[in-house]
Amino acid sequence: GEPVEPAPRRVFFITVDTLRADHLGVYGYPRATSPNLDRLAGDSILFEQAIAQWPKTTPSFASMFTGQYPQTTGMTHRAAKWLSDEYRTLPEMFQSAGFWTAAVVSNPMLSAELGWSQGFEEFIETWQTEEDLGSDPVRFRTVVNAPRVNDLARTVLEQAANHDQSFVWLHYS
């Protein structure tokens, strides 16, 4: 038989909330809007026919994490819904296979308070800061942006390097 590929030791699940594929170079957009993502796609698995299961963050991510349709999980029509622990999630599967698991998320719809930390040993929410952000959306955007995810991801990636196997989810908004 053919040689079996070894299982991956490091899995990085990078998601970008509300990003339009038709505005990325890797999917044919003519302007250079995404040179780093285009470069990363060259060395990664690229899905060319991915379709969101529901046009809201929570139901869509629930489908990715559970393999279930929104109608099955009951996560439809509203964004802030609890991810039930009755479903075994992707990070839980990695964790049960011996992977160290960590996440940095930038959307409160994917918070630990709503059940999204299931299966993660390290779960960092970018909006959790010493500073009281109040209800000002402009101030809130300063803690849910890509530079903030990257800053928090540095320590997570350093930790991942200390583990034989790791699954890391980086969520950008």
Rosetta constraint file for C-alpha pairs under 8 A:
AtomPair CA 8 CA 165 HARMONIC 7.87 0.50
AtomPair CA 9 CA 164 HARMONIC 6.64 0.50
AtomPair CA 9 CA 165 HARMONIC 4.52 0.50
AtomPair CA 9 CA 166 HARMONIC 6.38 0.50
AtomPair CA 10 CA 165 HARMONIC 5.64 0.50
AtomPair CA 10 CA 166 HARMONIC 4.96 0.50
AtomPair CA 10 CA 167 HARMONIC 6.03 0.50
AtomPair CA 10 CA 168 HARMONIC 7.98 0.50
AtomPair CA 11 CA 166 HARMONIC 6.24 0.50
AtomPair CA 11 CA 167 HARMONIC 4.72 0.50
AtomPair CA 11 CA 168 HARMONIC 6.30 0.50
AtomPair CA 12 CA 167 HARMONIC 5.91 0.50
AtomPair CA 12 CA 168 HARMONIC 4.89 0.50
AtomPair CA 12 CA 169 HARMONIC 5.90 0.50
AtomPair CA 12 CA 170 HARMONIC 7.48 0.50
AtomPair CA 13 CA 167 HARMONIC 7.48 0.50
AtomPair CA 13 CA 168 HARMONIC 6.08 0.50
AtomPair CA 13 CA 169 HARMONIC 4.59 0.50
AtomPair CA 13 CA 170 HARMONIC 6.29 0.50
AtomPair CA 14 CA 169 HARMONIC 5.80 0.50
AtomPair CA 14 CA 170 HARMONIC 4.87 0.50
AtomPair CA 14 CA 171 HARMONIC 5.98 0.50
AtomPair CA 14 CA 172 HARMONIC 7.79 0.50
AtomPair CA 15 CA 169 HARMONIC 7.64 0.50
AtomPair CA 15 CA 170 HARMONIC 6.36 0.50
AtomPair CA 15 CA 171 HARMONIC 4.89 0.50
AtomPair CA 15 CA 172 HARMONIC 6.08 0.50
AtomPair CA 16 CA 171 HARMONIC 5.93 0.50
AtomPair CA 16 CA 172 HARMONIC 4.58 0.50
AtomPair CA 16 CA 173 HARMONIC 5.56 0.50
AtomPair CA 17 CA 57 HARMONIC 7.02 0.50
AtomPair CA 17 CA 171 HARMONIC 7.37 0.50
AtomPair CA 17 CA 172 HARMONIC 6.06 0.50
AtomPair CA 17 CA 173 HARMONIC 4.72 0.50
AtomPair CA 18 CA 57 HARMONIC 7.99 0.50
AtomPair CA 18 CA 173 HARMONIC 7.09 0.50
AtomPair CA 20 CA 24 HARMONIC 7.30 0.50
AtomPair CA 21 CA 27 HARMONIC 6.29 0.50
AtomPair CA 22 CA 27 HARMONIC 6.16 0.50
AtomPair CA 22 CA 28 HARMONIC 7.08 0.50
AtomPair CA 22 CA 29 HARMONIC 6.05 0.50
AtomPair CA 23 CA 27 HARMONIC 7.56 0.50
AtomPair CA 23 CA 28 HARMONIC 7.90 0.50
AtomPair CA 23 CA 29 HARMONIC 5.29 0.50
AtomPair CA 23 CA 33 HARMONIC 7.11 0.50
AtomPair CA 24 CA 28 HARMONIC 6.68 0.50
AtomPair CA 24 CA 29 HARMONIC 5.28 0.50
AtomPair CA 24 CA 32 HARMONIC 7.83 0.50
AtomPair CA 24 CA 33 HARMONIC 6.12 0.50
AtomPair CA 24 CA 34 HARMONIC 5.66 0.50
AtomPair CA 24 CA 38 HARMONIC 7.61 0.50
AtomPair CA 25 CA 29 HARMONIC 4.54 0.50
AtomPair CA 25 CA 30 HARMONIC 6.31 0.50
AtomPair CA 25 CA 31 HARMONIC 6.84 0.50
AtomPair CA 25 CA 32 HARMONIC 6.21 0.50
AtomPair CA 25 CA 33 HARMONIC 6.54 0.50
AtomPair CA 25 CA 34 HARMONIC 5.97 0.50
AtomPair CA 25 CA 35 HARMONIC 7.20 0.50
AtomPair CA 25 CA 38 HARMONIC 6.21 0.50
AtomPair CA 26 CA 34 HARMONIC 7.88 0.50
AtomPair CA 26 CA 37 HARMONIC 7.66 0.50
AtomPair CA 26 CA 38 HARMONIC 5.00 0.50
AtomPair CA 26 CA 41 HARMONIC 7.18 0.50
AtomPair CA 27 CA 48 HARMONIC 7.82 0.50
AtomPair CA 34 CA 38 HARMONIC 5.96 0.50
AtomPair CA 35 CA 39 HARMONIC 6.12 0.50
AtomPair CA 36 CA 40 HARMONIC 6.15 0.50
AtomPair CA 37 CA 41 HARMONIC 5.99 0.50
AtomPair CA 38 CA 42 HARMONIC 6.56 0.50
AtomPair CA 39 CA 43 HARMONIC 7.29 0.50
AtomPair CA 40 CA 44 HARMONIC 6.29 0.50
AtomPair CA 41 CA 45 HARMONIC 6.82 0.50
AtomPair CA 41 CA 46 HARMONIC 6.04 0.50
AtomPair CA 52 CA 60 HARMONIC 5.94 0.50
AtomPair CA 53 CA 59 HARMONIC 7.27 0.50
AtomPair CA 53 CA 60 HARMONIC 5.38 0.50
AtomPair CA 53 CA 63 HARMONIC 6.83 0.50
AtomPair CA 53 CA 69 HARMONIC 6.79 0.50
AtomPair CA 53 CA 70 HARMONIC 6.93 0.50
AtomPair CA 54 CA 59 HARMONIC 5.92 0.50
AtomPair CA 54 CA 60 HARMONIC 5.28 0.50
AtomPair CA 54 CA 70 HARMONIC 7.07 0.50
AtomPair CA 54 CA 76 HARMONIC 7.37 0.50
AtomPair CA 55 CA 59 HARMONIC 7.87 0.50
AtomPair CA 55 CA 60 HARMONIC 6.95 0.50
AtomPair CA 56 CA 60 HARMONIC 6.13 0.50
AtomPair CA 56 CA 77 HARMONIC 7.72 0.50
AtomPair CA 56 CA 78 HARMONIC 7.44 0.50
AtomPair CA 56 CA 79 HARMONIC 5.89 0.50
AtomPair CA 57 CA 61 HARMONIC 6.03 0.50
AtomPair CA 57 CA 79 HARMONIC 6.15 0.50
AtomPair CA 57 CA 109 HARMONIC 7.13 0.50
AtomPair CA 58 CA 62 HARMONIC 5.99 0.50
AtomPair CA 58 CA 75 HARMONIC 7.15 0.50
AtomPair CA 58 CA 78 HARMONIC 7.88 0.50
AtomPair CA 58 CA 79 HARMONIC 5.26 0.50
AtomPair CA 58 CA 80 HARMONIC 6.56 0.50
AtomPair CA 58 CA 81 HARMONIC 6.64 0.50
AtomPair CA 58 CA 109 HARMONIC 6.27 0.50
AtomPair CA 58 CA 110 HARMONIC 6.74 0.50
AtomPair CA 59 CA 63 HARMONIC 6.31 0.50
AtomPair CA 59 CA 70 HARMONIC 5.60 0.50
AtomPair CA 59 CA 75 HARMONIC 4.98 0.50
AtomPair CA 59 CA 76 HARMONIC 5.98 0.50
AtomPair CA 59 CA 79 HARMONIC 7.16 0.50
AtomPair CA 60 CA 64 HARMONIC 6.53 0.50
AtomPair CA 60 CA 70 HARMONIC 7.43 0.50
AtomPair CA 61 CA 65 HARMONIC 6.02 0.50
AtomPair CA 62 CA 66 HARMONIC 5.85 0.50
AtomPair CA 62 CA 67 HARMONIC 7.73 0.50
AtomPair CA 62 CA 68 HARMONIC 7.42 0.50
AtomPair CA 62 CA 70 HARMONIC 7.36 0.50
AtomPair CA 62 CA 73 HARMONIC 7.68 0.50
AtomPair CA 62 CA 75 HARMONIC 7.63 0.50
AtomPair CA 62 CA 83 HARMONIC 7.00 0.50
AtomPair CA 63 CA 67 HARMONIC 5.06 0.50
AtomPair CA 63 CA 68 HARMONIC 4.97 0.50
AtomPair CA 63 CA 69 HARMONIC 5.60 0.50
AtomPair CA 63 CA 70 HARMONIC 6.42 0.50
AtomPair CA 64 CA 68 HARMONIC 7.70 0.50
AtomPair CA 64 CA 90 HARMONIC 7.92 0.50
AtomPair CA 65 CA 89 HARMONIC 5.06 0.50
AtomPair CA 65 CA 90 HARMONIC 4.96 0.50
AtomPair CA 65 CA 91 HARMONIC 7.63 0.50
AtomPair CA 66 CA 87 HARMONIC 6.36 0.50
AtomPair CA 66 CA 88 HARMONIC 6.28 0.50
AtomPair CA 66 CA 89 HARMONIC 4.94 0.50
AtomPair CA 66 CA 90 HARMONIC 6.39 0.50
AtomPair CA 68 CA 72 HARMONIC 6.19 0.50
AtomPair CA 68 CA 73 HARMONIC 6.61 0.50
AtomPair CA 69 CA 73 HARMONIC 6.56 0.50
AtomPair CA 70 CA 74 HARMONIC 5.69 0.50
AtomPair CA 70 CA 75 HARMONIC 5.04 0.50
AtomPair CA 70 CA 76 HARMONIC 5.83 0.50
AtomPair CA 71 CA 75 HARMONIC 6.68 0.50
AtomPair CA 71 CA 76 HARMONIC 6.76 0.50
AtomPair CA 75 CA 81 HARMONIC 6.53 0.50
AtomPair CA 79 CA 109 HARMONIC 6.44 0.50
AtomPair CA 80 CA 109 HARMONIC 5.14 0.50
AtomPair CA 80 CA 114 HARMONIC 7.55 0.50
AtomPair CA 81 CA 109 HARMONIC 7.52 0.50
AtomPair CA 81 CA 114 HARMONIC 6.60 0.50
AtomPair CA 82 CA 114 HARMONIC 4.55 0.50
AtomPair CA 82 CA 115 HARMONIC 5.84 0.50
AtomPair CA 83 CA 114 HARMONIC 6.14 0.50
AtomPair CA 83 CA 115 HARMONIC 5.00 0.50
AtomPair CA 83 CA 116 HARMONIC 6.29 0.50
AtomPair CA 84 CA 115 HARMONIC 6.77 0.50
AtomPair CA 85 CA 115 HARMONIC 7.33 0.50
AtomPair CA 85 CA 118 HARMONIC 7.40 0.50
AtomPair CA 88 CA 92 HARMONIC 6.30 0.50
AtomPair CA 88 CA 93 HARMONIC 7.12 0.50
AtomPair CA 89 CA 93 HARMONIC 6.35 0.50
AtomPair CA 89 CA 118 HARMONIC 7.20 0.50
AtomPair CA 89 CA 119 HARMONIC 7.13 0.50
AtomPair CA 90 CA 94 HARMONIC 6.41 0.50
AtomPair CA 90 CA 119 HARMONIC 7.88 0.50
AtomPair CA 91 CA 95 HARMONIC 6.00 0.50
AtomPair CA 91 CA 101 HARMONIC 6.60 0.50
AtomPair CA 91 CA 118 HARMONIC 7.21 0.50
AtomPair CA 91 CA 119 HARMONIC 4.89 0.50
AtomPair CA 91 CA 120 HARMONIC 6.30 0.50
AtomPair CA 91 CA 167 HARMONIC 7.27 0.50
AtomPair CA 92 CA 96 HARMONIC 6.07 0.50
AtomPair CA 92 CA 118 HARMONIC 6.70 0.50
AtomPair CA 92 CA 119 HARMONIC 4.06 0.50
AtomPair CA 92 CA 120 HARMONIC 7.27 0.50
AtomPair CA 93 CA 97 HARMONIC 6.34 0.50
AtomPair CA 93 CA 119 HARMONIC 7.74 0.50
AtomPair CA 94 CA 98 HARMONIC 6.64 0.50
AtomPair CA 94 CA 99 HARMONIC 5.37 0.50
AtomPair CA 94 CA 100 HARMONIC 7.79 0.50
AtomPair CA 94 CA 101 HARMONIC 7.31 0.50
AtomPair CA 94 CA 167 HARMONIC 6.76 0.50
AtomPair CA 95 CA 99 HARMONIC 4.80 0.50
AtomPair CA 95 CA 100 HARMONIC 6.17 0.50
AtomPair CA 95 CA 101 HARMONIC 6.30 0.50
AtomPair CA 95 CA 119 HARMONIC 6.30 0.50
AtomPair CA 95 CA 120 HARMONIC 7.61 0.50
AtomPair CA 98 CA 165 HARMONIC 7.06 0.50
AtomPair CA 99 CA 163 HARMONIC 7.94 0.50
AtomPair CA 99 CA 164 HARMONIC 7.68 0.50
AtomPair CA 99 CA 165 HARMONIC 4.78 0.50
AtomPair CA 99 CA 166 HARMONIC 4.74 0.50
AtomPair CA 99 CA 167 HARMONIC 6.24 0.50
AtomPair CA 100 CA 120 HARMONIC 7.93 0.50
AtomPair CA 100 CA 121 HARMONIC 6.90 0.50
AtomPair CA 100 CA 160 HARMONIC 7.17 0.50
AtomPair CA 100 CA 163 HARMONIC 6.60 0.50
AtomPair CA 100 CA 165 HARMONIC 6.18 0.50
AtomPair CA 100 CA 166 HARMONIC 4.57 0.50
AtomPair CA 100 CA 167 HARMONIC 6.20 0.50
AtomPair CA 101 CA 119 HARMONIC 7.10 0.50
AtomPair CA 101 CA 120 HARMONIC 4.93 0.50
AtomPair CA 101 CA 121 HARMONIC 5.42 0.50
AtomPair CA 101 CA 122 HARMONIC 6.56 0.50
AtomPair CA 101 CA 166 HARMONIC 5.77 0.50
AtomPair CA 101 CA 167 HARMONIC 4.84 0.50
AtomPair CA 101 CA 168 HARMONIC 5.85 0.50
AtomPair CA 102 CA 120 HARMONIC 5.26 0.50
AtomPair CA 102 CA 121 HARMONIC 5.79 0.50
AtomPair CA 102 CA 122 HARMONIC 4.46 0.50
AtomPair CA 102 CA 123 HARMONIC 5.65 0.50
AtomPair CA 102 CA 124 HARMONIC 7.98 0.50
AtomPair CA 102 CA 156 HARMONIC 6.89 0.50
AtomPair CA 102 CA 166 HARMONIC 7.95 0.50
AtomPair CA 102 CA 167 HARMONIC 6.50 0.50
AtomPair CA 102 CA 168 HARMONIC 4.91 0.50
AtomPair CA 102 CA 169 HARMONIC 6.37 0.50
AtomPair CA 103 CA 120 HARMONIC 6.91 0.50
AtomPair CA 103 CA 122 HARMONIC 6.26 0.50
AtomPair CA 103 CA 123 HARMONIC 4.83 0.50
AtomPair CA 103 CA 124 HARMONIC 6.01 0.50
AtomPair CA 103 CA 156 HARMONIC 7.81 0.50
AtomPair CA 103 CA 168 HARMONIC 5.58 0.50
AtomPair CA 103 CA 169 HARMONIC 4.54 0.50
AtomPair CA 103 CA 170 HARMONIC 5.81 0.50
AtomPair CA 103 CA 171 HARMONIC 7.68 0.50
AtomPair CA 104 CA 123 HARMONIC 6.13 0.50
AtomPair CA 104 CA 124 HARMONIC 4.70 0.50
AtomPair CA 104 CA 125 HARMONIC 5.93 0.50
AtomPair CA 104 CA 126 HARMONIC 6.93 0.50
AtomPair CA 104 CA 149 HARMONIC 6.46 0.50
AtomPair CA 104 CA 152 HARMONIC 6.97 0.50
AtomPair CA 104 CA 153 HARMONIC 6.39 0.50
AtomPair CA 104 CA 169 HARMONIC 6.40 0.50
AtomPair CA 104 CA 170 HARMONIC 5.08 0.50
AtomPair CA 104 CA 171 HARMONIC 6.08 0.50
AtomPair CA 105 CA 110 HARMONIC 7.03 0.50
AtomPair CA 105 CA 111 HARMONIC 7.66 0.50
AtomPair CA 105 CA 123 HARMONIC 7.79 0.50
AtomPair CA 105 CA 124 HARMONIC 6.32 0.50
AtomPair CA 105 CA 125 HARMONIC 5.13 0.50
AtomPair CA 105 CA 126 HARMONIC 6.19 0.50
AtomPair CA 105 CA 149 HARMONIC 7.27 0.50
AtomPair CA 105 CA 169 HARMONIC 7.81 0.50
AtomPair CA 105 CA 170 HARMONIC 6.24 0.50
AtomPair CA 105 CA 171 HARMONIC 4.66 0.50
AtomPair CA 105 CA 172 HARMONIC 6.79 0.50
AtomPair CA 106 CA 110 HARMONIC 7.91 0.50
AtomPair CA 106 CA 125 HARMONIC 6.13 0.50
AtomPair CA 106 CA 126 HARMONIC 5.26 0.50
AtomPair CA 106 CA 127 HARMONIC 6.96 0.50
AtomPair CA 106 CA 143 HARMONIC 7.82 0.50
AtomPair CA 106 CA 144 HARMONIC 4.83 0.50
AtomPair CA 106 CA 145 HARMONIC 7.10 0.50
AtomPair CA 106 CA 149 HARMONIC 6.90 0.50
AtomPair CA 106 CA 171 HARMONIC 5.93 0.50
AtomPair CA 106 CA 172 HARMONIC 5.72 0.50
AtomPair CA 106 CA 173 HARMONIC 6.03 0.50
AtomPair CA 107 CA 111 HARMONIC 7.17 0.50
AtomPair CA 107 CA 125 HARMONIC 7.85 0.50
AtomPair CA 107 CA 144 HARMONIC 6.88 0.50
AtomPair CA 107 CA 171 HARMONIC 7.88 0.50
AtomPair CA 107 CA 172 HARMONIC 7.83 0.50
AtomPair CA 107 CA 173 HARMONIC 6.63 0.50
AtomPair CA 108 CA 125 HARMONIC 7.70 0.50
AtomPair CA 108 CA 127 HARMONIC 7.70 0.50
AtomPair CA 109 CA 114 HARMONIC 7.34 0.50
AtomPair CA 110 CA 114 HARMONIC 6.67 0.50
AtomPair CA 110 CA 115 HARMONIC 7.79 0.50
AtomPair CA 110 CA 116 HARMONIC 5.58 0.50
AtomPair CA 111 CA 115 HARMONIC 6.69 0.50
AtomPair CA 111 CA 116 HARMONIC 5.55 0.50
AtomPair CA 111 CA 117 HARMONIC 7.07 0.50
AtomPair CA 111 CA 125 HARMONIC 6.93 0.50
AtomPair CA 112 CA 116 HARMONIC 4.94 0.50
AtomPair CA 112 CA 117 HARMONIC 4.75 0.50
AtomPair CA 112 CA 118 HARMONIC 7.85 0.50
AtomPair CA 112 CA 123 HARMONIC 7.64 0.50
AtomPair CA 117 CA 123 HARMONIC 6.02 0.50
AtomPair CA 122 CA 156 HARMONIC 7.96 0.50
AtomPair CA 124 CA 152 HARMONIC 7.71 0.50
AtomPair CA 126 CA 143 HARMONIC 5.75 0.50
AtomPair CA 126 CA 144 HARMONIC 5.74 0.50
AtomPair CA 126 CA 148 HARMONIC 6.71 0.50
AtomPair CA 126 CA 149 HARMONIC 6.53 0.50
AtomPair CA 126 CA 152 HARMONIC 7.54 0.50
AtomPair CA 127 CA 140 HARMONIC 7.31 0.50
AtomPair CA 127 CA 143 HARMONIC 5.27 0.50
AtomPair CA 127 CA 144 HARMONIC 6.16 0.50
AtomPair CA 133 CA 139 HARMONIC 6.10 0.50
AtomPair CA 133 CA 140 HARMONIC 6.13 0.50
AtomPair CA 135 CA 140 HARMONIC 7.60 0.50
AtomPair CA 136 CA 140 HARMONIC 6.25 0.50
AtomPair CA 137 CA 141 HARMONIC 6.16 0.50
AtomPair CA 138 CA 142 HARMONIC 7.01 0.50
AtomPair CA 139 CA 143 HARMONIC 7.56 0.50
AtomPair CA 140 CA 144 HARMONIC 6.81 0.50
AtomPair CA 141 CA 145 HARMONIC 6.25 0.50
AtomPair CA 142 CA 148 HARMONIC 7.73 0.50
AtomPair CA 143 CA 148 HARMONIC 5.92 0.50
AtomPair CA 144 CA 148 HARMONIC 6.45 0.50
AtomPair CA 144 CA 149 HARMONIC 7.17 0.50
AtomPair CA 144 CA 172 HARMONIC 7.73 0.50
AtomPair CA 144 CA 173 HARMONIC 6.79 0.50
AtomPair CA 145 CA 149 HARMONIC 6.50 0.50
AtomPair CA 145 CA 172 HARMONIC 6.95 0.50
AtomPair CA 145 CA 173 HARMONIC 6.40 0.50
AtomPair CA 146 CA 150 HARMONIC 6.08 0.50
AtomPair CA 146 CA 172 HARMONIC 5.97 0.50
AtomPair CA 146 CA 173 HARMONIC 7.22 0.50
AtomPair CA 147 CA 151 HARMONIC 6.10 0.50
AtomPair CA 148 CA 152 HARMONIC 6.28 0.50
AtomPair CA 149 CA 153 HARMONIC 5.88 0.50
AtomPair CA 149 CA 170 HARMONIC 7.37 0.50
AtomPair CA 149 CA 171 HARMONIC 7.52 0.50
AtomPair CA 149 CA 172 HARMONIC 6.82 0.50
AtomPair CA 150 CA 154 HARMONIC 6.33 0.50
AtomPair CA 151 CA 155 HARMONIC 7.83 0.50
AtomPair CA 152 CA 156 HARMONIC 6.96 0.50
AtomPair CA 153 CA 157 HARMONIC 5.97 0.50
AtomPair CA 153 CA 170 HARMONIC 7.33 0.50
AtomPair CA 154 CA 158 HARMONIC 6.23 0.50
AtomPair CA 155 CA 159 HARMONIC 6.20 0.50
AtomPair CA 156 CA 160 HARMONIC 6.14 0.50
AtomPair CA 156 CA 168 HARMONIC 7.95 0.50
AtomPair CA 157 CA 161 HARMONIC 6.30 0.50
AtomPair CA 157 CA 168 HARMONIC 7.89 0.50
AtomPair CA 158 CA 162 HARMONIC 6.99 0.50
AtomPair CA 159 CA 163 HARMONIC 7.15 0.50
AtomPair CA 160 CA 165 HARMONIC 7.71 0.50
AtomPair CA 160 CA 166 HARMONIC 5.77 0.50
AtomPair CA 160 CA 167 HARMONIC 8.00 0.50
AtomPair CA 160 CA 168 HARMONIC 7.74 0.50
